[in-house]
Amino acid sequence: MRYPRPAGLLLLDAAPGRQLATLAGLEGLTRAAIVGVVPLVALAQLGTKEAVSIAYAIGSALTLVVTLNLARLEHIVPRRWILTGGLVGFIAAATLFAFGPSWTIPVAIGLTSAEASIFSVCLSLYIMEYIGKRELTGSESTRLLYLGVVWLAGPALGTWIWAAAGSVAPFLFSTLLAVVVVSFHWYLRLEANPVLLYPNQPVMSPIRAIPRFFGQRNLRVAYAITCIRSIFWASLFVYGPLYVVEAGLPEWTAGVFLSSASGVLFLSPVVRRLADDHGVRWVVQRAFALMALSLVGLTVIGEARPIGVVFWLLGAVGGGTIDVLGNIPFMRLVKPRERGDMAGVFATWREVSFLIAPALAALVLAVGPFPVLYLVLAVIMGLGVVATTFLPRRL
């Protein structure tokens, strides 16, 4: 069934998925420009990796509360204003990173994470409401290709600006990009699809939505796949830049490392073809296996060395592969009438993963050497292989 589409989508392009991909790409560049700088700024202000891990955990816990209440908030505030509010929060976070005292670092991390979660939920709802199931794989492939471009350029650009113009400059640049995202979003005139609104259906509270979500096997599996994948990315984006510096490489290479890791999203057309030939389950299982093997390699290497960057990037190939397909199980398996409520629960994968990864790191640092974390992560990736076996064969 084809639903009425916002006028902006129709005026700008006959393929609405491309415009949503452009919006996602602009928002991705906003975050990518500071993703390599934030861990370094946090380490400089907080002093130790343990403190950085705790700051990320606190920020993720704060964001979790926001994400779980997004469905309820959408029944009160129009979606366009929710998305706009998230980006305003991001601008506040950039201001705190640039000018705030050290105790505001967890708050800034929480605001940044909240914006990412809010945008992810709103975009997922727009995609499910305006993109047909037959167009979904192609739309997601295009979106990830656009994200590949911005995440290839963004981290390296951000760290270059930081090195060339000072620690405040990348946050000012990111703030300008956030304004562009808000402007383009309003230009598209995106709104919740009125055909899919159910005014007589009460919104679920998080207390009801969470057991409803995890009471459905397919949604449990979809959540596990996305959350486990994100645990790897959370570890890479927080500890990858620190690994590069500890391996004796220049600080500016931290951004190049993150850009290289994100560049695997250019493989999205290949991943789409593999999924068409072998199915989503087949591809995702092998991607998790590759991530597990790369983390075992990091465990064997031990302390940070330049060769370890290769294993990080190898794991990123697996993570990027799942990025292309990871949201499709949820989008295809969730019931239409529950999309808003279930999307709010599903989106917590970001906060949960960014809570688990630093919590594991802090625990490892309390009892043993840091490389043990890589072995723990490898086991978790192995659980991803197991979880994927419960997906329908032809998704």
GUPA-444061 format. One record per residue (C-alpha): residue number from 1; x, y, z. Coordinates in Angstrom, 2 decimals, always signed. Layout:
residues N
kelo pos->NUM | east->X | north->Y | up->Z
...
END
This chain:
residues 395
kelo pos->1 | east->+0.00 | north->+0.00 | up->+0.00
kelo pos->2 | east->+1.36 | north->+3.44 | up->-0.97
kelo pos->3 | east->+0.65 | north->+6.16 | up->+1.56
kelo pos->4 | east->+0.39 | north->+9.90 | up->+0.84
kelo pos->5 | east->+3.84 | north->+11.47 | up->+1.01
kelo pos->6 | east->+4.83 | north->+14.92 | up->+2.26
kelo pos->7 | east->+4.85 | north->+17.55 | up->-0.47
kelo pos->8 | east->+8.54 | north->+18.25 | up->+0.08
kelo pos->9 | east->+9.48 | north->+14.67 | up->-0.70
kelo pos->10 | east->+7.49 | north->+14.71 | up->-3.93
kelo pos->11 | east->+8.70 | north->+18.13 | up->-5.05
kelo pos->12 | east->+12.38 | north->+17.42 | up->-4.52
kelo pos->13 | east->+12.60 | north->+13.93 | up->-5.98
kelo pos->14 | east->+10.41 | north->+11.16 | up->-7.31
kelo pos->15 | east->+12.32 | north->+8.75 | up->-5.05
kelo pos->16 | east->+11.50 | north->+9.78 | up->-1.46
kelo pos->17 | east->+14.03 | north->+7.33 | up->-0.06
kelo pos->18 | east->+16.78 | north->+9.46 | up->-1.56
kelo pos->19 | east->+15.60 | north->+12.58 | up->+0.26
kelo pos->20 | east->+15.37 | north->+10.73 | up->+3.55
kelo pos->21 | east->+18.89 | north->+9.40 | up->+2.87
kelo pos->22 | east->+20.08 | north->+12.97 | up->+2.29
kelo pos->23 | east->+18.56 | north->+14.07 | up->+5.58
kelo pos->24 | east->+20.24 | north->+11.11 | up->+7.33
kelo pos->25 | east->+23.55 | north->+11.97 | up->+5.68
kelo pos->26 | east->+23.45 | north->+15.59 | up->+6.81
kelo pos->27 | east->+22.62 | north->+14.57 | up->+10.36
kelo pos->28 | east->+25.35 | north->+11.93 | up->+10.28
kelo pos->29 | east->+27.93 | north->+14.53 | up->+9.24
kelo pos->30 | east->+26.85 | north->+16.70 | up->+12.17
kelo pos->31 | east->+27.84 | north->+13.94 | up->+14.61
kelo pos->32 | east->+30.74 | north->+12.54 | up->+12.57
kelo pos->33 | east->+32.53 | north->+15.89 | up->+12.69
kelo pos->34 | east->+33.01 | north->+15.61 | up->+16.46
kelo pos->35 | east->+33.00 | north->+11.85 | up->+17.06
kelo pos->36 | east->+36.78 | north->+11.58 | up->+16.94
kelo pos->37 | east->+37.30 | north->+14.71 | up->+19.03
kelo pos->38 | east->+34.92 | north->+13.94 | up->+21.92
kelo pos->39 | east->+36.88 | north->+10.98 | up->+23.40
kelo pos->40 | east->+40.10 | north->+12.99 | up->+23.24
kelo pos->41 | east->+38.46 | north->+16.04 | up->+24.85
kelo pos->42 | east->+36.91 | north->+13.81 | up->+27.53
kelo pos->43 | east->+40.26 | north->+12.15 | up->+28.25
kelo pos->44 | east->+42.01 | north->+15.53 | up->+28.44
kelo pos->45 | east->+39.43 | north->+16.90 | up->+30.90
kelo pos->46 | east->+38.75 | north->+13.76 | up->+32.97
kelo pos->47 | east->+42.26 | north->+12.32 | up->+33.00
kelo pos->48 | east->+41.78 | north->+8.52 | up->+32.77
kelo pos->49 | east->+40.06 | north->+5.92 | up->+30.60
kelo pos->50 | east->+38.10 | north->+4.78 | up->+33.65
kelo pos->51 | east->+36.64 | north->+8.29 | up->+34.06
kelo pos->52 | east->+35.84 | north->+8.48 | up->+30.35
kelo pos->53 | east->+34.06 | north->+5.10 | up->+30.56
kelo pos->54 | east->+31.98 | north->+6.29 | up->+33.53
kelo pos->55 | east->+31.09 | north->+9.53 | up->+31.71
kelo pos->56 | east->+29.82 | north->+7.60 | up->+28.67
kelo pos->57 | east->+27.86 | north->+5.22 | up->+30.91
kelo pos->58 | east->+26.17 | north->+8.11 | up->+32.75
kelo pos->59 | east->+25.36 | north->+9.87 | up->+29.49
kelo pos->60 | east->+23.81 | north->+6.71 | up->+28.05
kelo pos->61 | east->+21.72 | north->+6.12 | up->+31.17
kelo pos->62 | east->+20.32 | north->+9.65 | up->+30.94
kelo pos->63 | east->+19.46 | north->+9.17 | up->+27.27
kelo pos->64 | east->+17.72 | north->+5.87 | up->+27.96
kelo pos->65 | east->+15.00 | north->+7.70 | up->+29.88
kelo pos->66 | east->+14.40 | north->+10.02 | up->+26.91
kelo pos->67 | east->+14.27 | north->+7.22 | up->+24.36
kelo pos->68 | east->+11.77 | north->+5.11 | up->+26.29
kelo pos->69 | east->+9.36 | north->+8.05 | up->+26.48
kelo pos->70 | east->+9.54 | north->+9.14 | up->+22.84
kelo pos->71 | east->+6.31 | north->+7.36 | up->+21.86
kelo pos->72 | east->+4.43 | north->+9.12 | up->+24.66
kelo pos->73 | east->+6.02 | north->+12.44 | up->+23.74
kelo pos->74 | east->+4.91 | north->+12.07 | up->+20.11
kelo pos->75 | east->+1.27 | north->+11.92 | up->+21.23
kelo pos->76 | east->+1.76 | north->+15.35 | up->+22.82
kelo pos->77 | east->+4.25 | north->+17.10 | up->+20.51
kelo pos->78 | east->+4.34 | north->+16.85 | up->+16.67
kelo pos->79 | east->+7.20 | north->+14.71 | up->+15.42
kelo pos->80 | east->+8.83 | north->+17.58 | up->+13.53
kelo pos->81 | east->+9.22 | north->+19.47 | up->+16.81
kelo pos->82 | east->+10.63 | north->+16.42 | up->+18.60
kelo pos->83 | east->+13.33 | north->+16.06 | up->+15.94
kelo pos->84 | east->+14.03 | north->+19.79 | up->+16.07
kelo pos->85 | east->+14.29 | north->+19.68 | up->+19.87
kelo pos->86 | east->+16.82 | north->+16.86 | up->+19.64
kelo pos->87 | east->+19.05 | north->+18.95 | up->+17.38
kelo pos->88 | east->+18.73 | north->+21.96 | up->+19.68
kelo pos->89 | east->+19.95 | north->+19.66 | up->+22.46
kelo pos->90 | east->+22.88 | north->+18.66 | up->+20.25
kelo pos->91 | east->+23.82 | north->+22.32 | up->+19.83
kelo pos->92 | east->+23.73 | north->+22.69 | up->+23.62
kelo pos->93 | east->+26.01 | north->+19.64 | up->+23.91
kelo pos->94 | east->+28.50 | north->+21.10 | up->+21.42
kelo pos->95 | east->+28.55 | north->+24.30 | up->+23.49
kelo pos->96 | east->+29.30 | north->+22.32 | up->+26.66
kelo pos->97 | east->+32.08 | north->+20.35 | up->+24.97
kelo pos->98 | east->+33.65 | north->+23.59 | up->+23.76
kelo pos->99 | east->+33.21 | north->+25.84 | up->+26.79
kelo pos->100 | east->+31.82 | north->+23.80 | up->+29.72
kelo pos->101 | east->+33.69 | north->+22.59 | up->+32.81
kelo pos->102 | east->+34.73 | north->+18.95 | up->+33.13
kelo pos->103 | east->+31.68 | north->+17.91 | up->+35.19
kelo pos->104 | east->+29.41 | north->+18.72 | up->+32.22
kelo pos->105 | east->+31.07 | north->+16.09 | up->+29.99
kelo pos->106 | east->+28.54 | north->+13.33 | up->+30.92
kelo pos->107 | east->+25.66 | north->+15.77 | up->+30.32
kelo pos->108 | east->+27.05 | north->+16.72 | up->+26.90
kelo pos->109 | east->+27.54 | north->+13.05 | up->+26.00
kelo pos->110 | east->+23.94 | north->+12.37 | up->+27.09
kelo pos->111 | east->+22.55 | north->+15.22 | up->+24.96
kelo pos->112 | east->+24.53 | north->+14.06 | up->+21.94
kelo pos->113 | east->+23.34 | north->+10.49 | up->+22.40
kelo pos->114 | east->+19.76 | north->+11.67 | up->+22.93
kelo pos->115 | east->+19.81 | north->+13.57 | up->+19.63
kelo pos->116 | east->+21.10 | north->+10.51 | up->+17.82
kelo pos->117 | east->+18.36 | north->+8.37 | up->+19.37
kelo pos->118 | east->+15.60 | north->+10.89 | up->+18.65
kelo pos->119 | east->+16.69 | north->+11.27 | up->+15.05
kelo pos->120 | east->+16.98 | north->+7.50 | up->+14.62
kelo pos->121 | east->+13.44 | north->+6.91 | up->+15.92
kelo pos->122 | east->+11.89 | north->+9.71 | up->+13.86
kelo pos->123 | east->+13.71 | north->+8.65 | up->+10.69
kelo pos->124 | east->+12.75 | north->+5.00 | up->+11.20
kelo pos->125 | east->+9.09 | north->+6.01 | up->+11.52
kelo pos->126 | east->+9.29 | north->+8.17 | up->+8.38
kelo pos->127 | east->+10.85 | north->+5.26 | up->+6.47
kelo pos->128 | east->+8.27 | north->+2.73 | up->+7.67
kelo pos->129 | east->+5.42 | north->+5.12 | up->+6.88
kelo pos->130 | east->+6.51 | north->+6.37 | up->+3.47
kelo pos->131 | east->+8.73 | north->+3.63 | up->+2.00
kelo pos->132 | east->+7.11 | north->+0.41 | up->+0.79
kelo pos->133 | east->+8.48 | north->-2.97 | up->+1.85
kelo pos->134 | east->+9.68 | north->-3.71 | up->-1.67
kelo pos->135 | east->+11.63 | north->-0.44 | up->-1.71
kelo pos->136 | east->+13.01 | north->-0.92 | up->+1.78
kelo pos->137 | east->+16.24 | north->-2.78 | up->+1.00
kelo pos->138 | east->+17.12 | north->-0.33 | up->-1.79
kelo pos->139 | east->+16.26 | north->+2.65 | up->+0.40
kelo pos->140 | east->+18.41 | north->+1.37 | up->+3.27
kelo pos->141 | east->+21.27 | north->+0.65 | up->+0.88
kelo pos->142 | east->+21.12 | north->+4.24 | up->-0.42
kelo pos->143 | east->+20.93 | north->+5.66 | up->+3.09
kelo pos->144 | east->+23.97 | north->+3.67 | up->+4.22
kelo pos->145 | east->+25.87 | north->+4.70 | up->+1.09
kelo pos->146 | east->+25.24 | north->+8.36 | up->+1.91
kelo pos->147 | east->+26.24 | north->+7.73 | up->+5.52
kelo pos->148 | east->+29.38 | north->+6.04 | up->+4.24
kelo pos->149 | east->+30.37 | north->+9.26 | up->+2.49
kelo pos->150 | east->+29.85 | north->+11.49 | up->+5.53
kelo pos->151 | east->+31.37 | north->+9.07 | up->+8.03
kelo pos->152 | east->+34.37 | north->+8.62 | up->+5.75
kelo pos->153 | east->+35.00 | north->+12.37 | up->+5.61
kelo pos->154 | east->+33.54 | north->+13.59 | up->+8.93
kelo pos->155 | east->+35.86 | north->+12.17 | up->+11.61
kelo pos->156 | east->+39.03 | north->+13.02 | up->+9.68
kelo pos->157 | east->+37.69 | north->+16.49 | up->+8.90
kelo pos->158 | east->+36.75 | north->+17.08 | up->+12.54
kelo pos->159 | east->+40.13 | north->+16.10 | up->+13.94
kelo pos->160 | east->+41.89 | north->+18.11 | up->+11.23
kelo pos->161 | east->+39.86 | north->+21.20 | up->+12.18
kelo pos->162 | east->+40.68 | north->+20.51 | up->+15.83
kelo pos->163 | east->+44.42 | north->+20.27 | up->+15.12
kelo pos->164 | east->+44.47 | north->+23.27 | up->+12.77
kelo pos->165 | east->+42.05 | north->+25.71 | up->+14.40
kelo pos->166 | east->+41.79 | north->+24.70 | up->+18.06
kelo pos->167 | east->+39.52 | north->+22.61 | up->+20.25
kelo pos->168 | east->+36.48 | north->+24.89 | up->+19.87
kelo pos->169 | east->+36.41 | north->+24.95 | up->+16.05
kelo pos->170 | east->+34.99 | north->+21.45 | up->+15.33
kelo pos->171 | east->+32.10 | north->+22.07 | up->+17.73
kelo pos->172 | east->+31.26 | north->+25.37 | up->+16.03
kelo pos->173 | east->+31.37 | north->+23.61 | up->+12.67
kelo pos->174 | east->+29.09 | north->+20.87 | up->+13.96
kelo pos->175 | east->+26.66 | north->+23.47 | up->+15.31
kelo pos->176 | east->+26.35 | north->+25.05 | up->+11.86
kelo pos->177 | east->+25.66 | north->+21.63 | up->+10.37
kelo pos->178 | east->+22.90 | north->+21.03 | up->+12.94
kelo pos->179 | east->+21.21 | north->+24.24 | up->+11.80
kelo pos->180 | east->+21.38 | north->+22.98 | up->+8.20
kelo pos->181 | east->+19.76 | north->+19.67 | up->+9.22
kelo pos->182 | east->+16.88 | north->+21.45 | up->+10.96
kelo pos->183 | east->+16.36 | north->+23.72 | up->+7.93
kelo pos->184 | east->+16.33 | north->+20.83 | up->+5.45
kelo pos->185 | east->+13.97 | north->+18.82 | up->+7.64
kelo pos->186 | east->+11.47 | north->+21.67 | up->+7.71
kelo pos->187 | east->+11.93 | north->+22.26 | up->+3.97
kelo pos->188 | east->+10.85 | north->+18.66 | up->+3.33
kelo pos->189 | east->+7.72 | north->+19.34 | up->+5.43
kelo pos->190 | east->+7.97 | north->+15.91 | up->+7.02
kelo pos->191 | east->+5.26 | north->+14.91 | up->+9.44
kelo pos->192 | east->+3.68 | north->+11.76 | up->+10.84
kelo pos->193 | east->+1.63 | north->+10.06 | up->+8.12
kelo pos->194 | east->-2.03 | north->+10.84 | up->+8.88
kelo pos->195 | east->-3.13 | north->+7.59 | up->+7.23
kelo pos->196 | east->-1.25 | north->+5.63 | up->+9.88
kelo pos->197 | east->-2.36 | north->+7.57 | up->+12.94
kelo pos->198 | east->-4.63 | north->+5.70 | up->+15.34
kelo pos->199 | east->-6.24 | north->+8.42 | up->+17.47
kelo pos->200 | east->-8.31 | north->+5.97 | up->+19.50
kelo pos->201 | east->-5.33 | north->+3.83 | up->+20.43
kelo pos->202 | east->-3.80 | north->+4.88 | up->+23.77
kelo pos->203 | east->-0.05 | north->+5.25 | up->+23.90
kelo pos->204 | east->+1.78 | north->+2.57 | up->+25.84
kelo pos->205 | east->+3.80 | north->+3.57 | up->+28.86
kelo pos->206 | east->+7.38 | north->+2.28 | up->+28.91
kelo pos->207 | east->+6.34 | north->-0.14 | up->+31.68
kelo pos->208 | east->+3.89 | north->-1.77 | up->+29.23
kelo pos->209 | east->+5.83 | north->-1.25 | up->+26.01
kelo pos->210 | east->+9.00 | north->-3.00 | up->+27.17
kelo pos->211 | east->+7.38 | north->-6.36 | up->+28.08
kelo pos->212 | east->+5.17 | north->-6.10 | up->+24.96
kelo pos->213 | east->+8.28 | north->-5.65 | up->+22.81
kelo pos->214 | east->+10.35 | north->-8.42 | up->+24.37
kelo pos->215 | east->+7.34 | north->-10.74 | up->+24.47
kelo pos->216 | east->+7.62 | north->-11.05 | up->+20.68
kelo pos->217 | east->+10.41 | north->-13.40 | up->+19.60
kelo pos->218 | east->+11.11 | north->-11.70 | up->+16.27
kelo pos->219 | east->+11.49 | north->-8.32 | up->+17.94
kelo pos->220 | east->+13.78 | north->-9.81 | up->+20.60
kelo pos->221 | east->+16.03 | north->-11.19 | up->+17.88
kelo pos->222 | east->+15.99 | north->-7.93 | up->+15.92
kelo pos->223 | east->+16.94 | north->-6.03 | up->+19.07
kelo pos->224 | east->+19.75 | north->-8.45 | up->+19.97
kelo pos->225 | east->+21.29 | north->-8.17 | up->+16.51
kelo pos->226 | east->+21.24 | north->-4.37 | up->+16.50
kelo pos->227 | east->+22.39 | north->-4.00 | up->+20.11
kelo pos->228 | east->+25.30 | north->-6.44 | up->+19.77
kelo pos->229 | east->+26.44 | north->-4.71 | up->+16.58
kelo pos->230 | east->+26.28 | north->-1.36 | up->+18.36
kelo pos->231 | east->+28.34 | north->-2.66 | up->+21.30
kelo pos->232 | east->+31.17 | north->-3.20 | up->+18.83
kelo pos->233 | east->+30.76 | north->+0.29 | up->+17.35
kelo pos->234 | east->+30.51 | north->+1.86 | up->+20.82
kelo pos->235 | east->+33.81 | north->+0.20 | up->+21.72
kelo pos->236 | east->+35.44 | north->+1.27 | up->+18.46
kelo pos->237 | east->+34.33 | north->+4.91 | up->+18.61
kelo pos->238 | east->+35.22 | north->+5.36 | up->+22.28
kelo pos->239 | east->+38.38 | north->+3.26 | up->+22.62
kelo pos->240 | east->+39.54 | north->+3.13 | up->+18.99
kelo pos->241 | east->+40.88 | north->+6.72 | up->+18.99
kelo pos->242 | east->+42.56 | north->+6.09 | up->+22.36
kelo pos->243 | east->+44.05 | north->+2.87 | up->+20.94
kelo pos->244 | east->+45.55 | north->+4.79 | up->+18.02
kelo pos->245 | east->+47.20 | north->+7.33 | up->+20.32
kelo pos->246 | east->+48.44 | north->+4.66 | up->+22.75
kelo pos->247 | east->+49.94 | north->+2.76 | up->+19.79
kelo pos->248 | east->+52.26 | north->+5.71 | up->+19.24
kelo pos->249 | east->+50.51 | north->+7.20 | up->+16.21
kelo pos->250 | east->+49.86 | north->+10.98 | up->+15.90
kelo pos->251 | east->+46.61 | north->+12.28 | up->+17.39
kelo pos->252 | east->+45.26 | north->+13.44 | up->+14.02
kelo pos->253 | east->+45.33 | north->+9.81 | up->+12.82
kelo pos->254 | east->+42.51 | north->+9.04 | up->+15.27
kelo pos->255 | east->+40.11 | north->+10.82 | up->+12.92
kelo pos->256 | east->+41.58 | north->+9.06 | up->+9.90
kelo pos->257 | east->+41.11 | north->+5.75 | up->+11.70
kelo pos->258 | east->+37.42 | north->+6.45 | up->+12.39
kelo pos->259 | east->+36.91 | north->+7.65 | up->+8.82
kelo pos->260 | east->+38.48 | north->+4.46 | up->+7.51
kelo pos->261 | east->+36.30 | north->+2.35 | up->+9.78
kelo pos->262 | east->+33.19 | north->+4.19 | up->+8.61
kelo pos->263 | east->+34.22 | north->+3.93 | up->+4.97
kelo pos->264 | east->+33.15 | north->+0.28 | up->+4.92
kelo pos->265 | east->+29.60 | north->+1.58 | up->+4.47
kelo pos->266 | east->+30.53 | north->+2.01 | up->+0.80
kelo pos->267 | east->+30.17 | north->-1.76 | up->+0.62
kelo pos->268 | east->+26.39 | north->-1.38 | up->+1.00
kelo pos->269 | east->+25.61 | north->-2.20 | up->-2.69
kelo pos->270 | east->+27.65 | north->-5.41 | up->-2.34
kelo pos->271 | east->+25.92 | north->-6.26 | up->+0.94
kelo pos->272 | east->+22.53 | north->-5.64 | up->-0.65
kelo pos->273 | east->+23.40 | north->-8.02 | up->-3.50
kelo pos->274 | east->+24.57 | north->-10.70 | up->-1.08
kelo pos->275 | east->+21.36 | north->-10.32 | up->+0.94
kelo pos->276 | east->+19.28 | north->-10.67 | up->-2.22
kelo pos->277 | east->+21.17 | north->-13.84 | up->-3.19
kelo pos->278 | east->+21.58 | north->-15.53 | up->+0.20
kelo pos->279 | east->+19.19 | north->-13.79 | up->+2.57
kelo pos->280 | east->+19.68 | north->-11.33 | up->+5.42
kelo pos->281 | east->+20.34 | north->-14.05 | up->+8.00
kelo pos->282 | east->+23.20 | north->-15.63 | up->+6.03
kelo pos->283 | east->+25.01 | north->-12.30 | up->+5.61
kelo pos->284 | east->+24.53 | north->-11.10 | up->+9.20
kelo pos->285 | east->+25.83 | north->-14.38 | up->+10.68
kelo pos->286 | east->+29.06 | north->-14.18 | up->+8.73
kelo pos->287 | east->+29.52 | north->-10.51 | up->+9.58
kelo pos->288 | east->+29.28 | north->-11.27 | up->+13.31
kelo pos->289 | east->+31.81 | north->-14.10 | up->+12.87
kelo pos->290 | east->+34.25 | north->-11.71 | up->+11.20
kelo pos->291 | east->+33.86 | north->-9.22 | up->+14.06
kelo pos->292 | east->+34.51 | north->-11.97 | up->+16.62
kelo pos->293 | east->+37.68 | north->-13.09 | up->+14.83
kelo pos->294 | east->+39.02 | north->-9.53 | up->+14.63
kelo pos->295 | east->+38.53 | north->-9.06 | up->+18.38
kelo pos->296 | east->+40.30 | north->-12.33 | up->+19.08
kelo pos->297 | east->+43.19 | north->-10.94 | up->+17.04
kelo pos->298 | east->+43.28 | north->-7.81 | up->+19.22
kelo pos->299 | east->+43.30 | north->-10.04 | up->+22.30
kelo pos->300 | east->+46.31 | north->-11.95 | up->+21.01
kelo pos->301 | east->+48.20 | north->-8.72 | up->+20.24
kelo pos->302 | east->+47.61 | north->-7.43 | up->+23.76
kelo pos->303 | east->+48.79 | north->-3.87 | up->+24.42
kelo pos->304 | east->+48.15 | north->-1.25 | up->+21.73
kelo pos->305 | east->+50.33 | north->-1.61 | up->+18.64
kelo pos->306 | east->+49.97 | north->-0.16 | up->+15.12
kelo pos->307 | east->+49.15 | north->-3.61 | up->+13.67
kelo pos->308 | east->+46.10 | north->-3.72 | up->+15.94
kelo pos->309 | east->+44.49 | north->-0.95 | up->+13.88
kelo pos->310 | east->+44.18 | north->-3.50 | up->+11.05
kelo pos->311 | east->+42.14 | north->-5.82 | up->+13.27
kelo pos->312 | east->+39.90 | north->-2.93 | up->+14.35
kelo pos->313 | east->+39.24 | north->-2.15 | up->+10.69
kelo pos->314 | east->+38.60 | north->-5.81 | up->+9.90
kelo pos->315 | east->+35.93 | north->-5.86 | up->+12.57
kelo pos->316 | east->+34.51 | north->-2.64 | up->+11.13
kelo pos->317 | east->+33.90 | north->-4.47 | up->+7.83
kelo pos->318 | east->+31.63 | north->-6.87 | up->+9.70
kelo pos->319 | east->+29.99 | north->-4.03 | up->+11.64
kelo pos->320 | east->+29.37 | north->-2.02 | up->+8.47
kelo pos->321 | east->+27.82 | north->-5.06 | up->+6.81
kelo pos->322 | east->+25.32 | north->-5.40 | up->+9.64
kelo pos->323 | east->+24.69 | north->-1.64 | up->+9.56
kelo pos->324 | east->+23.25 | north->-2.05 | up->+6.06
kelo pos->325 | east->+20.85 | north->-4.81 | up->+7.11
kelo pos->326 | east->+20.52 | north->-4.51 | up->+10.89
kelo pos->327 | east->+17.31 | north->-2.44 | up->+11.00
kelo pos->328 | east->+15.48 | north->-4.41 | up->+8.31
kelo pos->329 | east->+14.33 | north->-7.27 | up->+10.61
kelo pos->330 | east->+12.60 | north->-4.80 | up->+12.93
kelo pos->331 | east->+11.07 | north->-2.73 | up->+10.12
kelo pos->332 | east->+9.64 | north->-5.80 | up->+8.40
kelo pos->333 | east->+8.53 | north->-7.72 | up->+11.48
kelo pos->334 | east->+6.96 | north->-5.04 | up->+13.70
kelo pos->335 | east->+3.18 | north->-4.73 | up->+13.58
kelo pos->336 | east->+2.03 | north->-1.49 | up->+11.88
kelo pos->337 | east->-0.22 | north->-0.39 | up->+14.78
kelo pos->338 | east->+2.68 | north->-0.79 | up->+17.23
kelo pos->339 | east->+5.35 | north->+1.00 | up->+15.22
kelo pos->340 | east->+5.49 | north->+4.12 | up->+17.36
kelo pos->341 | east->+5.52 | north->+2.32 | up->+20.71
kelo pos->342 | east->+7.87 | north->-0.44 | up->+19.59
kelo pos->343 | east->+10.24 | north->+1.96 | up->+17.78
kelo pos->344 | east->+10.81 | north->+3.79 | up->+21.05
kelo pos->345 | east->+11.83 | north->+0.54 | up->+22.75
kelo pos->346 | east->+13.88 | north->-0.64 | up->+19.77
kelo pos->347 | east->+15.82 | north->+2.64 | up->+19.67
kelo pos->348 | east->+17.20 | north->+1.98 | up->+23.15
kelo pos->349 | east->+19.81 | north->-0.27 | up->+21.51
kelo pos->350 | east->+21.98 | north->+2.82 | up->+21.18
kelo pos->351 | east->+21.88 | north->+3.73 | up->+24.87
kelo pos->352 | east->+22.07 | north->+0.13 | up->+26.06
kelo pos->353 | east->+25.13 | north->-0.56 | up->+23.92
kelo pos->354 | east->+26.85 | north->+2.67 | up->+24.97
kelo pos->355 | east->+26.05 | north->+1.73 | up->+28.55
kelo pos->356 | east->+27.29 | north->-1.86 | up->+28.26
kelo pos->357 | east->+30.55 | north->-1.13 | up->+26.41
kelo pos->358 | east->+32.01 | north->+1.41 | up->+28.89
kelo pos->359 | east->+30.63 | north->-0.57 | up->+31.85
kelo pos->360 | east->+32.48 | north->-3.66 | up->+30.63
kelo pos->361 | east->+35.62 | north->-1.59 | up->+30.09
kelo pos->362 | east->+35.44 | north->-0.12 | up->+33.59
kelo pos->363 | east->+34.93 | north->-3.61 | up->+35.06
kelo pos->364 | east->+37.87 | north->-5.04 | up->+33.11
kelo pos->365 | east->+40.14 | north->-2.17 | up->+34.17
kelo pos->366 | east->+39.15 | north->-2.78 | up->+37.79
kelo pos->367 | east->+40.20 | north->-6.44 | up->+37.77
kelo pos->368 | east->+42.72 | north->-6.94 | up->+34.98
kelo pos->369 | east->+44.48 | north->-5.65 | up->+31.85
kelo pos->370 | east->+42.44 | north->-3.76 | up->+29.24
kelo pos->371 | east->+43.00 | north->-6.28 | up->+26.36
kelo pos->372 | east->+40.73 | north->-8.72 | up->+28.23
kelo pos->373 | east->+37.89 | north->-6.47 | up->+27.03
kelo pos->374 | east->+38.54 | north->-7.58 | up->+23.46
kelo pos->375 | east->+38.02 | north->-11.22 | up->+24.40
kelo pos->376 | east->+34.78 | north->-10.35 | up->+26.21
kelo pos->377 | east->+33.59 | north->-8.47 | up->+23.13
kelo pos->378 | east->+34.50 | north->-11.43 | up->+20.91
kelo pos->379 | east->+32.24 | north->-13.67 | up->+23.00
kelo pos->380 | east->+29.41 | north->-11.14 | up->+22.66
kelo pos->381 | east->+29.85 | north->-11.11 | up->+18.86
kelo pos->382 | east->+29.61 | north->-14.89 | up->+18.99
kelo pos->383 | east->+26.26 | north->-14.50 | up->+20.73
kelo pos->384 | east->+25.24 | north->-12.38 | up->+17.75
kelo pos->385 | east->+25.90 | north->-15.34 | up->+15.46
kelo pos->386 | east->+23.66 | north->-17.50 | up->+17.65
kelo pos->387 | east->+20.88 | north->-14.89 | up->+17.87
kelo pos->388 | east->+20.76 | north->-14.53 | up->+14.09
kelo pos->389 | east->+19.88 | north->-18.21 | up->+13.65
kelo pos->390 | east->+16.42 | north->-17.40 | up->+15.05
kelo pos->391 | east->+15.58 | north->-15.02 | up->+12.21
kelo pos->392 | east->+13.21 | north->-16.25 | up->+9.47
kelo pos->393 | east->+15.23 | north->-17.80 | up->+6.63
kelo pos->394 | east->+13.92 | north->-15.47 | up->+3.96
kelo pos->395 | east->+13.47 | north->-12.05 | up->+5.48
END
